[in-house]
Amino acid sequence: MEPIFSIRERFLAFLKQKGESDRETARKIGVAHTYVAHLRKGSTMGTDKLEKILHAYPELNRLWLLE
């Protein structure tokens, strides 16, 4: 497996492991489902969305995500 470098890549790896749909993810973090689709295509993640993600997924290891 290739190393995962960016916060976006680590978050997407987390979602893949959860097996959660883009729509469910979007609902949990309070964004349009297209936001998650754009992340998958390489868009960057703003700090406002990162805050929402960390709040919506308390089981997500913050140190791992932000390293």
VEXBA-86031 format. One record per residue: residue number from 1; residue in one letter; chain; x, y, z of N, C-alpha, C, O in turn. Coordinates in steps of 0.2 Angstrom, whole numbers, plus 2048, in hexadecimal, padded with zeros to 3 digits. Layout:
<atom NUM, "a", "A", <X, Y, Z>, <X, Y, Z>, <X, Y, Z>, <X, Y, Z>>
...
% end
This chain:
<atom 1, "m", "A", <804, 7FA, 800>, <800, 800, 800>, <804, 806, 800>, <809, 807, 804>>
<atom 2, "e", "A", <803, 80B, 7FC>, <806, 811, 7FC>, <805, 816, 802>, <7FF, 815, 805>>
<atom 3, "p", "A", <80A, 819, 804>, <809, 81E, 80A>, <804, 823, 808>, <803, 825, 803>>
<atom 4, "i", "A", <800, 825, 80D>, <7FB, 82A, 80D>, <7FD, 831, 810>, <7FF, 831, 816>>
<atom 5, "f", "A", <7FE, 836, 80C>, <801, 83C, 80E>, <7FD, 842, 810>, <7FE, 845, 815>>
<atom 6, "s", "A", <7F7, 843, 80D>, <7F3, 849, 80E>, <7ED, 847, 813>, <7EB, 842, 814>>
<atom 7, "i", "A", <7EB, 84C, 816>, <7E5, 84C, 81A>, <7DF, 849, 816>, <7DC, 845, 818>>
<atom 8, "r", "A", <7DF, 84C, 810>, <7D9, 84A, 80C>, <7DA, 842, 80A>, <7D5, 83E, 80B>>
<atom 9, "e", "A", <7E0, 840, 809>, <7E1, 839, 807>, <7DF, 834, 80D>, <7DC, 82F, 80D>>
<atom 10, "r", "A", <7E2, 837, 813>, <7E0, 833, 819>, <7D9, 832, 81B>, <7D6, 82D, 81D>>
<atom 11, "f", "A", <7D5, 838, 81A>, <7CE, 838, 81B>, <7CB, 833, 816>, <7C6, 830, 819>>
<atom 12, "l", "A", <7CC, 833, 810>, <7C9, 82F, 80B>, <7CB, 828, 80D>, <7C7, 823, 80C>>
<atom 13, "a", "A", <7D1, 826, 80F>, <7D2, 81F, 811>, <7CE, 81D, 817>, <7CC, 818, 817>>
<atom 14, "f", "A", <7CD, 822, 81C>, <7C9, 820, 822>, <7C1, 81F, 81F>, <7BE, 81A, 821>>
<atom 15, "l", "A", <7BF, 823, 81A>, <7B8, 822, 818>, <7B8, 81B, 814>, <7B3, 818, 815>>
<atom 16, "k", "A", <7BD, 819, 810>, <7BD, 813, 80D>, <7BD, 80D, 812>, <7B9, 808, 810>>
<atom 17, "q", "A", <7C0, 80E, 817>, <7C0, 808, 81C>, <7B9, 808, 81F>, <7B7, 802, 821>>
<atom 18, "k", "A", <7B6, 80E, 820>, <7AF, 80E, 823>, <7AA, 80B, 81E>, <7A5, 808, 820>>
<atom 19, "g", "A", <7AB, 80C, 818>, <7A6, 809, 813>, <7A0, 80E, 812>, <79B, 80C, 811>>
<atom 20, "e", "A", <7A1, 814, 814>, <79C, 819, 814>, <79B, 81C, 80D>, <7A0, 81E, 80A>>
<atom 21, "s", "A", <795, 81E, 80B>, <794, 821, 805>, <795, 828, 806>, <796, 82B, 80B>>
<atom 22, "d", "A", <796, 82C, 800>, <798, 833, 800>, <792, 837, 803>, <793, 83C, 806>>
<atom 23, "r", "A", <78C, 834, 801>, <786, 838, 804>, <785, 837, 80B>, <784, 83C, 80F>>
<atom 24, "e", "A", <787, 832, 80E>, <787, 831, 815>, <78C, 835, 819>, <78B, 838, 81E>>
<atom 25, "t", "A", <792, 835, 816>, <798, 839, 818>, <796, 841, 818>, <797, 844, 81D>>
<atom 26, "a", "A", <793, 843, 812>, <791, 84A, 812>, <78C, 84C, 817>, <78C, 851, 81A>>
<atom 27, "r", "A", <787, 847, 818>, <782, 849, 81D>, <785, 849, 824>, <783, 84E, 828>>
<atom 28, "k", "A", <789, 845, 826>, <78D, 845, 82C>, <791, 84C, 82D>, <791, 84E, 833>>
<atom 29, "i", "A", <794, 84E, 828>, <798, 854, 829>, <795, 85A, 827>, <797, 860, 828>>
<atom 30, "g", "A", <78F, 85A, 824>, <78B, 860, 823>, <78D, 863, 81D>, <78D, 86A, 81D>>
<atom 31, "v", "A", <78E, 860, 817>, <790, 863, 811>, <78C, 85F, 80B>, <789, 85A, 80D>>
<atom 32, "a", "A", <78D, 862, 805>, <78A, 85F, 800>, <78D, 859, 7FE>, <794, 858, 7FF>>
<atom 33, "h", "A", <78A, 854, 7FB>, <78D, 84D, 7FA>, <792, 84E, 7F4>, <797, 84B, 7F4>>
<atom 34, "t", "A", <792, 854, 7F0>, <797, 855, 7EB>, <79D, 857, 7EE>, <7A3, 856, 7EB>>
<atom 35, "y", "A", <79D, 85A, 7F4>, <7A4, 85C, 7F8>, <7A8, 855, 7F8>, <7AE, 856, 7F7>>
<atom 36, "v", "A", <7A5, 850, 7FB>, <7A9, 84A, 7FC>, <7AB, 847, 7F5>, <7B1, 845, 7F4>>
<atom 37, "a", "A", <7A7, 847, 7F0>, <7A9, 845, 7E9>, <7AF, 849, 7E7>, <7B4, 847, 7E4>>
<atom 38, "h", "A", <7AF, 850, 7E8>, <7B4, 854, 7E6>, <7BB, 852, 7EA>, <7C0, 853, 7E7>>
<atom 39, "l", "A", <7BA, 851, 7F0>, <7C0, 84F, 7F4>, <7C3, 848, 7F1>, <7C9, 848, 7F0>>
<atom 40, "r", "A", <7BF, 844, 7EF>, <7C1, 83E, 7EB>, <7C5, 83F, 7E5>, <7CA, 83C, 7E3>>
<atom 41, "k", "A", <7C3, 845, 7E2>, <7C6, 847, 7DB>, <7CD, 84B, 7DC>, <7D0, 84D, 7D8>>
<atom 42, "g", "A", <7CE, 84D, 7E3>, <7D4, 850, 7E4>, <7D4, 857, 7E7>, <7D9, 85B, 7E8>>
<atom 43, "s", "A", <7CD, 85A, 7E8>, <7CC, 860, 7EB>, <7D0, 861, 7F2>, <7D0, 85C, 7F5>>
<atom 44, "t", "A", <7D1, 867, 7F4>, <7D4, 867, 7FB>, <7CF, 868, 800>, <7C9, 869, 7FE>>
<atom 45, "m", "A", <7D1, 867, 806>, <7CC, 867, 80C>, <7CE, 86D, 810>, <7D3, 86E, 812>>
<atom 46, "g", "A", <7C9, 872, 811>, <7CA, 878, 815>, <7C9, 876, 81C>, <7C7, 871, 81E>>
<atom 47, "t", "A", <7CC, 87B, 820>, <7CC, 879, 828>, <7C5, 879, 82A>, <7C4, 876, 82F>>
<atom 48, "d", "A", <7C0, 87D, 827>, <7B9, 87D, 82A>, <7B6, 876, 829>, <7B3, 873, 82D>>
<atom 49, "k", "A", <7B8, 872, 823>, <7B5, 86C, 822>, <7B9, 867, 827>, <7B6, 862, 829>>
<atom 50, "l", "A", <7C0, 868, 828>, <7C3, 863, 82C>, <7C0, 863, 833>, <7C0, 85E, 836>>
<atom 51, "e", "A", <7BE, 869, 835>, <7BB, 86A, 83C>, <7B5, 866, 83C>, <7B4, 862, 841>>
<atom 52, "k", "A", <7B1, 866, 837>, <7AB, 862, 837>, <7AC, 85B, 836>, <7A8, 857, 83A>>
<atom 53, "i", "A", <7B1, 859, 833>, <7B3, 852, 832>, <7B5, 84F, 839>, <7B3, 84A, 83B>>
<atom 54, "l", "A", <7B9, 853, 83D>, <7BB, 850, 843>, <7B6, 850, 848>, <7B6, 84C, 84D>>
<atom 55, "h", "A", <7B1, 854, 847>, <7AB, 854, 84C>, <7A6, 84E, 84A>, <7A4, 84B, 84F>>
<atom 56, "a", "A", <7A6, 84D, 844>, <7A1, 848, 842>, <7A4, 841, 843>, <7A0, 83C, 843>>
<atom 57, "y", "A", <7AA, 840, 843>, <7AD, 83A, 844>, <7B2, 83A, 84A>, <7B8, 83A, 849>>
<atom 58, "p", "A", <7AF, 839, 850>, <7B4, 839, 856>, <7B9, 833, 856>, <7BE, 833, 859>>
<atom 59, "e", "A", <7B7, 82E, 852>, <7BB, 828, 852>, <7C1, 829, 84E>, <7C6, 825, 84E>>
<atom 60, "l", "A", <7C1, 82E, 84A>, <7C7, 82F, 845>, <7CD, 832, 849>, <7CC, 837, 84D>>
<atom 61, "n", "A", <7D2, 82F, 849>, <7D8, 831, 84C>, <7DB, 837, 849>, <7DE, 837, 844>>
<atom 62, "r", "A", <7DA, 83C, 84D>, <7DD, 843, 84B>, <7E4, 844, 84A>, <7E6, 847, 845>>
<atom 63, "l", "A", <7E8, 840, 84E>, <7EF, 841, 84D>, <7F1, 83D, 846>, <7F5, 840, 843>>
<atom 64, "w", "A", <7EE, 838, 845>, <7F0, 834, 83E>, <7ED, 839, 839>, <7F1, 839, 834>>
<atom 65, "l", "A", <7E7, 83C, 839>, <7E5, 83F, 834>, <7E9, 846, 832>, <7EA, 847, 82C>>
<atom 66, "l", "A", <7EB, 849, 837>, <7EF, 84F, 837>, <7F6, 84F, 836>, <7FA, 854, 835>>
<atom 67, "e", "A", <7F9, 849, 837>, <801, 848, 836>, <803, 849, 830>, <809, 849, 82F>>
% end
